[in-house]
């Protein structure tokens, strides 16, 4: 007695919780466009955070230094950490655009992106808020020269980096919601 082939062939799954998804060419383009959109915001966040850190570090030798003020040390550290994180996320986004898959398993990747975007956005917001207050206090002193202008610009660049990181957090939150609802990080 031979068994007849099943009318529904089994589909090989690499992980028991992964379900195979079929995407049409239109939805593949939408997914690619969404991933490119995330990449652009991560790139902008990287550029602004790195610029903020470098701009505050690069002071003239005869003016006050950023490391003399606790708030500015926090601004440099937070922007530097966010720049490194954004660089990693840009690599992960480029990987996803080129390969069509995530670096980590999908479940881990969506929560990793969302959680880290949230934490680093709050760290950046608090650091730049502390830097704003320090820059405001320095404005009334006699040492306010080019360093004051430089610190104002660095803090403004840090807030711009926060804005792009916040948008990235919203997009990664959208991916988490799609994953919870659909079982996939995509809405299609």
N, C-alpha and C positions, 0 to 999 in steps of 0.2 A: 504494500500500500504506500503510494507516494503522496506526499503532501503537495497540494496546489500552492502556487505562489500567492501571497497575500495581495488583495487589490490595493492595499495601502502599504507601499514599501517603507521600511524603516529608514529613518534619516539619521545618519551618524551625528552624534552630539559629543563635543569634546568635554563638556561638563554637564552633570545631571540637571543643573538648574538653568542652563542656557537653552533657550528655545530658538530654533532657526527662524529667521525673519527673511521674508522676501521683500525686496524693495524694487520698485520700477525705476526706470531711468530718470523719470521726473523727480521721484522722491530721492534718488541718489544725488541728483543735482541740488535739491533743497538741503539735504544733509551736508553736502560739501560746502555749500554757501554758508550754512549756519556755522560750520567748523571754521571757515575762513573769517567769518564775522568775529568769532571768539578769538581767533589768532590776532586779528587787528587790535582788539581791545587789550589783549595781553601785551602786545608789542608796545602800544601807547603807554600802558602802565609801567612797563619796564623802562621806557625812555624817560618818562617824567620822574620816576623814583630814582633812577641812576643820576639824572641831571641834578635833582635836588641834593643828593648826597655829595656829588662832586662839586657842585656850586658852593656848598657851605664849607667843604674842606679846603677849597682853593682860595685862601685868603692871603692878603699881602703880609709880609713878614713883620711890618711895624704896626699892624692893627691887631685888635684882640683876636683870639683864636676860638674856634668853636668848642674845643675841648675844655675851655675855661668855664663853660656854662653847662650845667646839667641838662637843661632842656634841649640845648643844641646837640649834645652827645646823643640824647634820645632820638632826635630828628635824624641824625646821620645814621645811627644804628638801625632804626626802623626802615628808613628808605633803602639802605643797603641790603637788608634782609629781604624786603619786598622786591627789590630788583633781582636778587638771586632766585627767589621763588618764581617771579614772573619769567625769568629766563628758562627755568625748568619747565614751566607750564607752556611756554612757547615751543620748546622742543617736543613736549607731549602733544601739543596741538598739531605741529607739523607732522609728527609721526601718524597721528590719526587722519590727517588730510591725505597723506601719501599712501598709507597702508590700509585705511578703512577700519582699523581696529585700535583699541586703546593699549597703552603700555601695560597697565595693570588689568586684572579682571574687571569687567564692566561694573559690577556692584561696588567694588572697592574704589574704582576710578571716580565714579560720580560722587560718592561721599567724600573721598579725599579732596577733590576739587572744591566742592561746596564748603566743606569744613575749613579748609585752609584759606579759601577766599574770604570767608567771614572773619576768621581770626586775624588775618593780616590786614584786612580793611579796618577793623577796629583799632589795631595797634597803630596803623598809619594815621588814623584820625586823631587818636589821643596824642601821638607824638607831635603832629603838626599843630594841634591846639596848644600844647605846652610851648612849642616854638613860637607861636603867634603871641602868646602872653609875654615871653621873654623878649621878643623883638619890640613889643610895645613898651616894656619897662626900659629897655636900652635907649629908646628914642628920647627920653628925657634926660639922659646923662651926657657928660662932656665927651665920652668916648664914641659917640654916635657919628660915624663918618661913613666911609665906603662899606665897612662891615655891616652897618645897619641896613643899608640898601641890599647888600648881598644876602643877608639873613632873611629879609622880607621876600626876596625873589626865590630863595631856596624853599621857604615855607609855602609860597604860592605854587611852586612846582610840585611840592609834596602833596598839596591838596588836589592838584590836577591828577597826580598819580592815584590818589585815593578815589577820585571820581571814576577813573577807568577801572580800578580794581572793584569798585562797587558795582559797576555795570557787569563786569565779569562774574561777580558773585550772583547777580540777578540771573544771568544766563545759566550759570551752573545750578542755581536753584530750580530753574525751569527744567533742566535735565534731570534733577532728582525727582521732581514732580512727575515728569514723563516716565521715569523708571518705576516709580511707585504705581502709577496708573496702568501703564502698558507693559511693564516688564522689560522695557528697552529705553535707552537714553534718548531716543528720538521720538518726536511727536507724530511721525507718519507711519 
